[in-house]
């Protein structure tokens, strides 16, 4: 798996096969598999409000603190620091200042936990003097889109202009949501597609287990995972991969050709002064058009392709690795549960094959869209016909535990990884309230970000 910082060269694309080969180049031997974890958080100040970009208690001040105190290197756009890098990891900003760590790839879940703990310590070191804390929720329960802070990144301005043209919830997604995702390796094209299909089939379970977005605009949304429901009305052209999702015969080439026909958001450009910027596109020109005709004499490069595939938004996204993207952000203690669950289910072949059977792989009678929506609305209580999502969740956690245990025996690594599943097991097997219910209890009692930040 690549690091969080791009290393893709600006090689001209002479054949569309290069786009496929770029993804295939991610294949690696199983003994070299690693896992990456990314998570976004809402940062808020002493006034209990999400942070603006500028000012003495703002996002820019936070970033500068990481530079000054902990050796992170800034990435600057139009004079504004908008991201940081260090040792294969990056800290970046989502459109409303959601503070994202894209961790360095790790060979073990223990490494993921150590990185999370280190980041938390560094954040506290920087933020405590500013009175800044983090809220671990999938959806900002208070702010409107207009009230949410806006970060000074050129690509976000382009997206803000574009989103309302193609869907009803794109601006909600940009400004009000936070996620935790896992990034996974694969050994071959066939394994990649089997893992992708399994991860798509798993969507109702992942959404229900990690559901943590019950309120919107200061009141109940009617959903346990409202964030996940938003994606159905963001931009169908770049969110819905169609029949590829559950087709047992789908190939990596099918996915690449789908992405080729998604309209371009923007192109990366170099300004006259040498600074970095973005050129907005017309919302019609696809990457395939860019390859076939060029744009004002410019021909596409692999770096352009890498940027383009980062602007498609299916639940499971293919780059040179797989990104599992369905989950709401959850409290810090449960963050490692997400990569641990994915590792146990998808890296262990027998567990993956059994998971496919449990989830009815190839069964045309199961309404996958209805199951996903039910999980968004009802969490683990979701049921569609004879399918109870909670029962799927029980089987899923058992398979993940078996997978992690067996992988540890086979590799001699990560013997404690099963423990990372405990926050999920407490909910499914021990009756602990799910994440959304803990958040809702605080909100119903009139609590704000300060009280939500204390949730575990």
LINZISUL-V750380 format. One record per residue. N is the residue number from 1. SS is DSSP state (2 for helix, 1 for strand, 0 for the rest). Layout:
BEGIN
((N;SS) (N;SS))
END
This chain:
BEGIN
((1;0) (2;0) (3;0) (4;0) (5;0) (6;0) (7;0) (8;0) (9;0) (10;0) (11;0) (12;1) (13;0) (14;0) (15;0) (16;0) (17;2) (18;2) (19;2) (20;2) (21;2) (22;2) (23;2) (24;2) (25;0) (26;0) (27;0) (28;0) (29;0) (30;2) (31;2) (32;2) (33;0) (34;0) (35;1) (36;1) (37;1) (38;1) (39;1) (40;1) (41;1) (42;1) (43;1) (44;1) (45;0) (46;0) (47;0) (48;0) (49;0) (50;1) (51;0) (52;0) (53;0) (54;0) (55;0) (56;0) (57;0) (58;0) (59;2) (60;2) (61;2) (62;2) (63;2) (64;2) (65;2) (66;2) (67;2) (68;2) (69;2) (70;2) (71;0) (72;0) (73;1) (74;1) (75;1) (76;1) (77;1) (78;0) (79;0) (80;1) (81;1) (82;1) (83;1) (84;1) (85;1) (86;1) (87;0) (88;0) (89;1) (90;1) (91;1) (92;1) (93;1) (94;0) (95;0) (96;0) (97;0) (98;0) (99;1) (100;1) (101;1) (102;1) (103;0) (104;0) (105;0) (106;1) (107;0) (108;0) (109;2) (110;2) (111;2) (112;2) (113;2) (114;2) (115;2) (116;2) (117;2) (118;2) (119;2) (120;2) (121;2) (122;2) (123;2) (124;2) (125;2) (126;2) (127;2) (128;2) (129;2) (130;2) (131;0) (132;0) (133;1) (134;1) (135;1) (136;0) (137;0) (138;0) (139;1) (140;0) (141;0) (142;0) (143;0) (144;0) (145;0) (146;0) (147;0) (148;0) (149;0) (150;0) (151;0) (152;0) (153;0) (154;2) (155;2) (156;2) (157;2) (158;2) (159;2) (160;2) (161;2) (162;2) (163;2) (164;2) (165;2) (166;2) (167;0) (168;0) (169;0) (170;2) (171;2) (172;2) (173;2) (174;2) (175;2) (176;2) (177;1) (178;0) (179;1) (180;1) (181;1) (182;1) (183;1) (184;1) (185;0) (186;0) (187;0) (188;0) (189;2) (190;2) (191;2) (192;2) (193;2) (194;2) (195;2) (196;2) (197;2) (198;2) (199;2) (200;2) (201;2) (202;0) (203;2) (204;2) (205;2) (206;2) (207;2) (208;2) (209;2) (210;0) (211;0) (212;0) (213;1) (214;0) (215;1) (216;1) (217;0) (218;0) (219;1) (220;1) (221;0) (222;0) (223;0) (224;0) (225;1) (226;2) (227;2) (228;2) (229;2) (230;2) (231;2) (232;2) (233;2) (234;0) (235;0) (236;2) (237;2) (238;2) (239;2) (240;0) (241;0) (242;2) (243;2) (244;2) (245;2) (246;0) (247;0) (248;0) (249;0) (250;0) (251;0) (252;2) (253;2) (254;2) (255;2) (256;2) (257;2) (258;2) (259;2) (260;2) (261;0) (262;0) (263;1) (264;0) (265;0) (266;1) (267;1) (268;1) (269;1) (270;1) (271;0) (272;0) (273;0) (274;0) (275;0) (276;1) (277;1) (278;1) (279;1) (280;1) (281;0) (282;0) (283;0) (284;0) (285;0) (286;1) (287;2) (288;2) (289;2) (290;2) (291;2) (292;2) (293;2) (294;0) (295;1) (296;0) (297;0) (298;1) (299;0) (300;0) (301;1) (302;2) (303;2) (304;2) (305;2) (306;2) (307;2) (308;2) (309;2) (310;0) (311;0) (312;0) (313;0) (314;0) (315;0) (316;1) (317;1) (318;1) (319;0) (320;0) (321;0) (322;1) (323;1) (324;1) (325;0) (326;0) (327;0) (328;1) (329;0) (330;0) (331;0) (332;2) (333;2) (334;2) (335;2) (336;2) (337;2) (338;2) (339;2) (340;2) (341;2) (342;2) (343;2) (344;2) (345;2) (346;2) (347;2) (348;0) (349;2) (350;2) (351;2) (352;2) (353;2) (354;2) (355;2) (356;2) (357;2) (358;2) (359;0) (360;0) (361;0) (362;0) (363;0) (364;0) (365;0) (366;0) (367;0) (368;2) (369;2) (370;2) (371;2) (372;2) (373;2) (374;2) (375;2) (376;2) (377;2) (378;2) (379;2) (380;2) (381;2) (382;0) (383;1) (384;1) (385;0) (386;0) (387;1) (388;1) (389;2) (390;2) (391;2) (392;2) (393;2) (394;2) (395;2) (396;2) (397;2) (398;2) (399;2) (400;2) (401;2) (402;2) (403;2) (404;2) (405;2) (406;2) (407;2) (408;2) (409;2) (410;2) (411;2) (412;0) (413;0) (414;0) (415;0) (416;0) (417;2) (418;2) (419;2) (420;2) (421;2) (422;2) (423;2) (424;2) (425;2) (426;2) (427;2) (428;2) (429;0) (430;0) (431;0) (432;0) (433;0) (434;0) (435;2) (436;2) (437;2) (438;2) (439;2) (440;2) (441;2) (442;2) (443;2) (444;2) (445;0) (446;0) (447;0) (448;0) (449;2) (450;2) (451;2) (452;2) (453;0) (454;0) (455;0) (456;0))
END
